[in-house]
Amino acid sequence: MLPASFTNSETQIDVLKPEKIEGVGKNDREVSIENLKLNPEKPFEFAAIRSVDFTEEDGQWLKFSGGWLWRLRIQAPGAKSISLLFSKIIVPRDSQLWVYSLDASSIQGPFILRGRSSGHLKTPVVLGDDVTVELFIPQEILGLEEVRISLNRVNPAFFDLFGDDSALPLHYCHIDVNCEEGTLYSDQIRSVVLIELDGYKVGTGTLLNNAKHDGLPYIITANHLGIDKYNDDKVNFYWNHQSSRCGLRFGSASENTSGSTFLAGSRDSDFCLLRADSIPDPEFNVYYSGWDATGKVVTDVTSIHHPLGQVKAIKSSRGPIRSTKLLKDESDTNGEFWRVPGWKNGANEDFSSGSGLWSSHKKLFIGQNYGGFSTCEDKTEPDWYGKFSESYKKISYWLDPDSKNINTLGGFDPEKRTKTYHKLKGAKVLESEKALFAHVHLIKKAHLNELNGLNKEKIKPFQKEIKDGKILQEISVSEEGAKEMARKMKENFRGPKVLTLLPDSKSPKNYLATEESLNIDFSESPDKLSEELDSFLI
């Protein structure tokens, strides 16, 4: 979809004269860097704040095919990008708002305005120093007396977060997520998001799964970023801001969502939990990270972050973490933070605040970044992450909404959404290596040696004995492998047999609350079995 003026062939649309505001330049960058040195605990500022007072009486109104068109052009010399804050927009239902650059190479929108609204609208950044705001009201109305627009702030950026900005005080020890080091974390990388607050501050967040696997967009970040119930509607989330290949330091601002609701936050473990106002578009291909709230110490950890707001980077610890108090070295089981003893590669940067920490073995989220002392010059200095096990005490209401008292949860991939089925009494869901896998449970006695004809890369037997005719063997297979096994079972096994398939959960407790079950009777033909498998496997 494009702005209405781009597809118009009937109404003549002239180039607007720009409303010029104060630009940005070298001095703004220097002041920001100096503030960073003086106050390293505060978020790094990448843009300026320019107060303005533009209303529906400014700009240009046009009678347009199917409605009305309002446009306003804003120019901030020297800006790398521009974002806007509207304090009020009152328009007819389903009006569309767009913001785009002068050359139309950068476009944000449409923001669908669902009728009268007096809340804030904070737009994502548009690249360049010359942007046009376009509002399309898609129906005939008698007049425009009820339309109210109040644009009260413009944020021209003096650093380019989405390009390779040599002016940024960024150290180049960071490893792109699309380098070899990120191979094993392809899912977790997709859950990491760049957070922009108020148009001039940035942090990193992580999209978390919840026990219902319903795709509600819960995002955890650091409390010290300053997001609360008073400014949560001024938040933008940039998904997939990462290099397309290793070493290419250009990202993208095109995949984004706007607005959030503040749910909880605390200084104790420095966390903030948000719910984004919009579910990320399926084309963004995001992943909802699983988590571990047990508080168990793990040997190796990995962190994924946006150093100085730039493309995603990945780093791995140089040793075991320990539970401590904030910025303390001594172990303390009652501590609210994980102390990471430095990094094998990469280091913290400003804007790393809020970035996630994952256990390297199970790849579950265990904390968010507070800060520390590691640098590219000395990667051996420690950093601290708020313990998710501490934060979870205050946010389990949202992540475990049915109060099942779970403390670990696997991830969720909307692209591989599978129906969930109630597991049989005595059954145990296995962890498998790939989310597309289904769990296959053989009821009664199953002779696995008769399945040797299957592709061994797709079917992995696990030795397990359960008495009294319950589950005697458990196997993890892919969809194709499940169909193969159905046919093999039909051909080789005698007597009554039942096959129960469960989607991959990466956690033993994901499906305790579901209500359905699917039992396949092997008296059916293999083709019928394949149809049944197709009916619930993705």
CORBEL-V616203 format. One record per pair of residues at least 12 apart in sequence whose C-alpha atoms are under 6 Angstrom apart, sorted by sequence separation. I is the first residue (numbers start at 1). J is the second residue. D is the distance in Angstrom with one decimal. If there is no record, write none. Layout:
# CORBEL-V616203
i=I j=J d=D
i=I j=J d=D
This chain:
# CORBEL-V616203
i=59 j=71 d=5.5
i=98 j=110 d=5.2
i=193 j=205 d=5.2
i=207 j=219 d=4.5
i=262 j=274 d=4.7
i=303 j=315 d=5.4
i=323 j=335 d=5.5
i=325 j=337 d=5.8
i=356 j=368 d=4.5
i=371 j=383 d=5.7
i=372 j=384 d=5.8
i=462 j=474 d=5.8
i=59 j=72 d=4.4
i=97 j=110 d=5.4
i=192 j=205 d=5.9
i=206 j=219 d=5.3
i=261 j=274 d=5.6
i=302 j=315 d=5.7
i=324 j=337 d=5.5
i=355 j=368 d=5.2
i=371 j=384 d=5.7
i=96 j=110 d=5.7
i=97 j=111 d=5.0
i=192 j=206 d=4.6
i=206 j=220 d=5.4
i=261 j=275 d=5.2
i=302 j=316 d=4.4
i=323 j=337 d=5.8
i=354 j=368 d=5.0
i=355 j=369 d=5.1
i=370 j=384 d=5.7
i=461 j=475 d=4.9
i=96 j=111 d=5.6
i=191 j=206 d=5.5
i=205 j=220 d=5.5
i=260 j=275 d=5.5
i=301 j=316 d=6.0
i=323 j=338 d=4.9
i=354 j=369 d=4.6
i=370 j=385 d=5.3
i=460 j=475 d=5.8
i=96 j=112 d=4.9
i=191 j=207 d=5.0
i=205 j=221 d=4.6
i=239 j=255 d=5.5
i=260 j=276 d=4.1
i=301 j=317 d=5.5
i=322 j=338 d=5.6
i=353 j=369 d=5.2
i=369 j=385 d=4.3
i=460 j=476 d=5.6
i=95 j=112 d=6.0
i=238 j=255 d=6.0
i=239 j=256 d=5.7
i=260 j=277 d=4.7
i=322 j=339 d=5.3
i=353 j=370 d=5.6
i=368 j=385 d=5.0
i=459 j=476 d=5.8
i=94 j=112 d=5.7
i=95 j=113 d=5.2
i=238 j=256 d=4.4
i=259 j=277 d=5.3
i=321 j=339 d=5.5
i=367 j=385 d=5.5
i=368 j=386 d=5.3
i=459 j=477 d=4.6
i=94 j=113 d=5.2
i=237 j=256 d=5.4
i=321 j=340 d=4.9
i=367 j=386 d=5.2
i=458 j=477 d=5.4
i=500 j=519 d=5.2
i=94 j=114 d=5.1
i=106 j=126 d=5.7
i=237 j=257 d=5.3
i=300 j=320 d=5.6
i=367 j=387 d=4.7
i=458 j=478 d=5.8
i=499 j=519 d=5.9
i=93 j=114 d=4.8
i=106 j=127 d=5.8
i=236 j=257 d=5.9
i=299 j=320 d=4.3
i=367 j=388 d=4.6
i=499 j=520 d=5.3
i=93 j=115 d=3.6
i=236 j=258 d=4.5
i=366 j=388 d=5.0
i=498 j=520 d=5.7
i=92 j=115 d=5.0
i=458 j=481 d=5.8
i=498 j=521 d=5.4
i=91 j=115 d=5.8
i=235 j=259 d=5.1
i=318 j=342 d=5.8
i=91 j=116 d=5.7
i=234 j=259 d=5.9
i=317 j=342 d=6.0
i=318 j=343 d=4.8
i=444 j=469 d=5.3
i=90 j=116 d=4.7
i=233 j=259 d=4.5
i=317 j=343 d=4.3
i=318 j=344 d=5.0
i=348 j=374 d=5.9
i=90 j=117 d=5.2
i=233 j=260 d=5.4
i=316 j=343 d=5.7
i=317 j=344 d=5.8
i=347 j=374 d=5.6
i=89 j=117 d=5.8
i=102 j=130 d=5.6
i=232 j=260 d=5.3
i=316 j=344 d=5.8
i=347 j=375 d=5.2
i=443 j=471 d=5.2
i=89 j=118 d=6.0
i=101 j=130 d=5.8
i=102 j=131 d=5.6
i=232 j=261 d=5.6
i=347 j=376 d=5.6
i=88 j=118 d=4.8
i=101 j=131 d=4.4
i=232 j=262 d=5.8
i=315 j=345 d=5.4
i=88 j=119 d=5.9
i=100 j=131 d=5.4
i=315 j=346 d=5.2
i=442 j=473 d=6.0
i=100 j=132 d=5.5
i=347 j=379 d=5.9
i=490 j=522 d=6.0
i=87 j=120 d=4.7
i=99 j=132 d=5.6
i=229 j=262 d=5.3
i=441 j=474 d=5.0
i=86 j=120 d=5.6
i=99 j=133 d=4.6
i=228 j=262 d=5.7
i=86 j=121 d=5.1
i=98 j=133 d=5.9
i=440 j=475 d=5.4
i=85 j=121 d=5.8
i=98 j=134 d=5.1
i=198 j=234 d=5.4
i=343 j=379 d=5.4
i=440 j=476 d=5.9
i=85 j=122 d=4.6
i=97 j=134 d=5.7
i=197 j=234 d=6.0
i=342 j=379 d=5.4
i=439 j=476 d=4.9
i=84 j=122 d=5.9
i=97 j=135 d=4.5
i=197 j=235 d=4.7
i=342 j=380 d=4.1
i=84 j=123 d=5.4
i=96 j=135 d=5.7
i=196 j=235 d=5.7
i=342 j=381 d=5.0
i=438 j=477 d=5.8
i=487 j=526 d=5.1
i=83 j=123 d=5.7
i=96 j=136 d=5.2
i=196 j=236 d=5.1
i=342 j=382 d=4.7
i=437 j=477 d=5.6
i=438 j=478 d=5.8
i=83 j=124 d=5.7
i=95 j=136 d=5.7
i=195 j=236 d=5.9
i=308 j=349 d=6.0
i=341 j=382 d=4.4
i=437 j=478 d=4.4
i=83 j=125 d=4.5
i=95 j=137 d=4.6
i=195 j=237 d=4.9
i=223 j=265 d=5.9
i=307 j=349 d=5.1
i=308 j=350 d=5.3
i=309 j=351 d=5.6
i=340 j=382 d=5.4
i=82 j=125 d=5.3
i=194 j=237 d=5.8
i=308 j=351 d=4.8
i=340 j=383 d=5.2
i=81 j=125 d=5.9
i=82 j=126 d=5.3
i=155 j=199 d=5.8
i=194 j=238 d=5.0
i=307 j=351 d=5.6
i=339 j=383 d=5.9
i=81 j=126 d=5.4
i=193 j=238 d=5.8
i=307 j=352 d=5.2
i=339 j=384 d=4.7
i=81 j=127 d=4.1
i=193 j=239 d=5.2
i=306 j=352 d=5.6
i=338 j=384 d=5.5
i=81 j=128 d=4.7
i=223 j=270 d=4.8
i=305 j=352 d=5.5
i=338 j=385 d=5.1
i=483 j=530 d=5.7
i=80 j=128 d=5.1
i=81 j=129 d=5.9
i=222 j=270 d=5.4
i=223 j=271 d=4.6
i=337 j=385 d=5.4
i=222 j=271 d=4.5
i=223 j=272 d=4.7
i=337 j=386 d=4.4
i=338 j=387 d=5.9
i=79 j=129 d=4.6
i=221 j=271 d=5.8
i=222 j=272 d=5.4
i=305 j=355 d=5.1
i=337 j=387 d=4.9
i=221 j=272 d=5.2
i=336 j=387 d=5.6
i=77 j=129 d=5.7
i=220 j=272 d=5.7
i=23 j=76 d=4.4
i=25 j=78 d=5.9
i=76 j=129 d=5.2
i=220 j=273 d=4.6
i=303 j=356 d=5.6
i=19 j=73 d=6.0
i=20 j=74 d=6.0
i=22 j=76 d=5.9
i=23 j=77 d=4.5
i=24 j=78 d=5.3
i=75 j=129 d=5.7
i=219 j=273 d=5.7
i=303 j=357 d=4.5
i=18 j=73 d=4.8
i=19 j=74 d=4.8
i=20 j=75 d=4.8
i=21 j=76 d=5.3
i=23 j=78 d=5.8
i=24 j=79 d=5.8
i=75 j=130 d=4.4
i=219 j=274 d=5.1
i=302 j=357 d=5.7
i=443 j=498 d=5.5
i=18 j=74 d=5.2
i=74 j=130 d=5.9
i=91 j=147 d=5.0
i=218 j=274 d=5.7
i=302 j=358 d=5.2
i=18 j=75 d=5.9
i=74 j=131 d=5.4
i=90 j=147 d=5.4
i=218 j=275 d=4.5
i=301 j=358 d=5.5
i=442 j=499 d=5.4
i=73 j=131 d=5.8
i=90 j=148 d=4.8
i=217 j=275 d=5.5
i=301 j=359 d=4.6
i=302 j=360 d=5.9
i=73 j=132 d=4.2
i=89 j=148 d=5.6
i=217 j=276 d=5.5
i=301 j=360 d=4.8
i=441 j=500 d=5.4
i=72 j=132 d=5.6
i=89 j=149 d=4.6
i=251 j=311 d=5.6
i=300 j=360 d=5.5
i=440 j=500 d=5.9
i=72 j=133 d=5.1
i=88 j=149 d=5.7
i=440 j=501 d=4.8
i=71 j=133 d=5.4
i=88 j=150 d=5.0
i=217 j=279 d=5.9
i=439 j=501 d=5.5
i=71 j=134 d=4.5
i=87 j=150 d=5.7
i=439 j=502 d=4.9
i=70 j=134 d=5.7
i=86 j=150 d=5.7
i=438 j=502 d=5.6
i=439 j=503 d=5.9
i=70 j=135 d=5.0
i=86 j=151 d=4.3
i=438 j=503 d=4.4
i=69 j=135 d=5.8
i=86 j=152 d=6.0
i=438 j=504 d=5.0
i=69 j=136 d=4.7
i=178 j=245 d=5.4
i=179 j=246 d=4.6
i=269 j=336 d=5.3
i=437 j=504 d=5.5
i=68 j=136 d=5.9
i=85 j=153 d=5.1
i=178 j=246 d=5.0
i=68 j=137 d=5.1
i=84 j=153 d=6.0
i=242 j=311 d=4.3
i=435 j=504 d=5.7
i=67 j=137 d=5.4
i=84 j=154 d=4.8
i=176 j=246 d=5.8
i=241 j=311 d=5.5
i=242 j=312 d=5.1
i=67 j=138 d=4.5
i=66 j=138 d=5.7
i=67 j=139 d=4.5
i=83 j=155 d=5.2
i=292 j=364 d=5.8
i=66 j=139 d=5.6
i=67 j=140 d=5.0
i=82 j=155 d=5.5
i=291 j=364 d=4.5
i=82 j=156 d=4.6
i=290 j=364 d=5.2
i=291 j=365 d=4.3
i=292 j=366 d=5.6
i=81 j=156 d=5.9
i=431 j=506 d=4.5
i=81 j=157 d=5.2
i=79 j=156 d=5.1
i=80 j=157 d=5.3
i=79 j=157 d=5.2
i=80 j=158 d=5.8
i=79 j=158 d=5.6
i=209 j=288 d=4.7
i=429 j=508 d=5.0
i=80 j=160 d=5.4
i=208 j=288 d=4.8
i=209 j=289 d=5.5
i=207 j=288 d=5.2
i=208 j=289 d=4.8
i=209 j=290 d=5.7
i=164 j=249 d=5.6
i=164 j=250 d=5.9
i=163 j=250 d=4.7
i=162 j=250 d=5.9
i=162 j=251 d=5.0
i=162 j=252 d=5.7
i=422 j=514 d=5.1
i=56 j=149 d=5.0
i=422 j=515 d=5.3
i=55 j=149 d=5.0
i=295 j=389 d=5.1
i=422 j=516 d=5.1
i=55 j=150 d=4.8
i=191 j=286 d=5.8
i=293 j=388 d=5.8
i=294 j=389 d=5.8
i=410 j=505 d=5.8
i=421 j=516 d=4.9
i=422 j=517 d=4.9
i=54 j=150 d=5.9
i=190 j=286 d=5.0
i=191 j=287 d=4.8
i=293 j=389 d=4.0
i=410 j=506 d=4.7
i=421 j=517 d=4.6
i=54 j=151 d=5.1
i=190 j=287 d=5.2
i=191 j=288 d=5.6
i=410 j=507 d=5.1
i=409 j=507 d=5.6
i=53 j=152 d=5.0
i=52 j=152 d=4.8
i=187 j=287 d=6.0
i=51 j=152 d=5.8
i=52 j=153 d=5.3
i=51 j=153 d=4.6
i=50 j=153 d=5.7
i=50 j=154 d=5.2
i=49 j=155 d=5.0
i=48 j=155 d=5.4
i=47 j=155 d=6.0
i=48 j=156 d=5.6
i=47 j=156 d=5.5
i=47 j=157 d=3.8
i=46 j=157 d=5.8
i=47 j=158 d=5.4
i=122 j=234 d=5.2
i=46 j=159 d=5.3
i=294 j=407 d=5.7
i=293 j=407 d=4.9
i=293 j=408 d=5.9
i=270 j=386 d=5.7
i=292 j=408 d=4.5
i=269 j=386 d=4.4
i=291 j=408 d=5.7
i=291 j=409 d=5.4
i=290 j=409 d=5.1
i=290 j=410 d=4.2
i=418 j=538 d=5.9
i=290 j=411 d=3.8
i=289 j=411 d=4.6
i=288 j=411 d=5.5
i=288 j=412 d=5.0
i=287 j=413 d=5.1
i=222 j=354 d=4.1
i=221 j=354 d=4.1
i=24 j=158 d=5.9
i=177 j=312 d=5.9
i=177 j=313 d=5.1
i=176 j=313 d=4.5
i=177 j=314 d=5.6
i=175 j=313 d=5.1
i=174 j=313 d=5.9
i=175 j=314 d=5.6
i=161 j=309 d=5.7
i=203 j=351 d=4.6
i=161 j=310 d=5.3
i=202 j=351 d=5.8
i=205 j=354 d=5.6
i=203 j=353 d=5.5
i=204 j=354 d=5.1
i=205 j=355 d=5.4
i=204 j=355 d=4.8
i=47 j=200 d=4.6
i=46 j=200 d=5.5
i=45 j=200 d=5.5
i=45 j=201 d=5.0
i=174 j=346 d=4.5
i=173 j=346 d=5.1
i=210 j=399 d=4.3
i=211 j=400 d=5.3
i=209 j=411 d=5.9
i=173 j=376 d=5.7
